[in-house]
Amino acid sequence: WDAVVLQEQSTRPVKDPERFIQYGKAFHAALRKSAPDCITVLYNTWAKQGSTPEQQETLDKAYGRLATELRKMGGDVRVAPVGIAWGFASSESLTLFDDDGSHPAHCGTYLAALVI
């Protein structure tokens, strides 16, 4: 593979950061073993609808911390800042969230794809 995108369950980086790091390292190690030149891309998710900016910042920091840890293991590691893009794109006229307030609507999916 040229690149593999890793996305964690949306709340784990905040609720269980050590497990987030543990499994991020495990996947990165497996990728490095089977495809040493593969780029590991971390899909930095968005906070749920109605969240505070601080909640998004906590997610961003968790993905940044994981990227730092993975870079110590070697290889090309990048963060796709999808959550940050959602923050910039949020408006009354653009529907990023699905009705559940967590998953993406069509516009949110499109924006995420543009970031990656």
C-alpha positions in Angstrom: 0.0 0.0 0.0 1.0 3.6 -0.5 -0.9 4.9 2.5 -3.3 3.5 5.1 -5.8 5.7 6.9 -6.4 4.8 10.6 -9.5 6.1 12.3 -10.4 5.4 15.9 -13.8 5.2 17.5 -14.8 8.9 18.0 -14.6 9.1 21.8 -11.7 6.7 22.6 -8.9 9.2 22.2 -10.5 11.2 25.0 -12.1 8.5 27.2 -9.2 6.0 26.9 -6.1 7.7 25.6 -3.7 5.0 26.6 -5.6 2.3 24.7 -5.8 4.7 21.8 -2.0 5.0 21.8 -1.5 1.3 22.4 -3.5 0.2 19.4 -2.3 3.0 17.2 1.3 1.8 17.8 0.2 -1.8 17.1 -1.3 -1.0 13.7 1.6 1.2 12.8 4.1 -1.5 13.6 2.1 -4.0 11.5 2.1 -1.6 8.6 5.8 -0.9 8.9 6.4 -4.7 8.9 4.3 -5.5 5.8 4.8 -2.3 3.8 7.8 -0.3 5.1 7.3 2.6 2.7 3.6 2.9 3.5 2.4 6.3 4.9 0.3 6.0 8.1 -2.4 8.7 8.0 -4.3 9.4 11.2 -7.9 10.5 10.6 -8.3 13.2 13.2 -12.1 13.1 13.8 -14.5 15.8 14.7 -16.2 16.4 18.1 -19.9 15.6 18.3 -22.4 18.2 17.3 -22.9 20.8 20.0 -19.5 20.1 21.5 -17.3 22.9 22.8 -14.1 24.1 21.0 -12.2 22.6 23.9 -13.6 19.2 23.2 -12.3 19.4 19.6 -9.0 20.6 20.9 -8.7 17.6 23.2 -9.2 15.3 20.2 -6.7 17.2 18.1 -4.1 16.9 20.9 -4.7 13.2 21.2 -4.1 12.6 17.5 -1.0 14.9 17.7 0.3 12.9 20.6 -0.2 9.6 18.7 1.5 11.0 15.6 4.5 11.9 17.8 4.7 8.4 19.3 4.4 6.7 15.9 7.1 8.9 14.3 9.4 7.7 17.0 8.9 4.2 15.6 9.9 5.3 12.1 8.1 5.8 8.8 6.0 8.6 7.4 3.1 9.5 9.7 0.6 12.2 8.8 -2.5 13.6 10.5 -5.5 14.4 8.3 -7.1 17.3 10.3 -10.7 16.5 9.4 -12.1 17.8 12.8 -10.3 21.1 12.3 -11.7 21.4 8.8 -15.2 20.8 10.2 -14.7 23.6 12.7 -13.8 26.0 9.9 -16.7 24.8 7.7 -19.4 24.8 10.3 -22.3 27.1 9.5 -26.1 27.2 9.5 -26.3 26.7 5.8 -23.9 23.7 5.6 -25.1 20.4 7.0 -22.0 18.4 8.1 -23.7 16.2 10.7 -26.2 13.5 10.2 -29.4 13.6 12.3 -27.6 11.6 15.1 -25.2 14.5 15.7 -22.2 12.3 15.5 -21.9 10.8 12.0 -21.3 12.8 8.8 -24.0 13.9 6.4 -23.2 14.0 2.7 -21.4 17.4 3.0 -19.4 16.1 6.0 -18.3 13.0 4.2 -17.3 15.1 1.2 -15.3 17.5 3.3 -13.5 14.6 5.1 -12.6 13.2 1.7 -11.2 16.6 0.6 -9.0 16.7 3.7 -7.6 13.3 3.2 
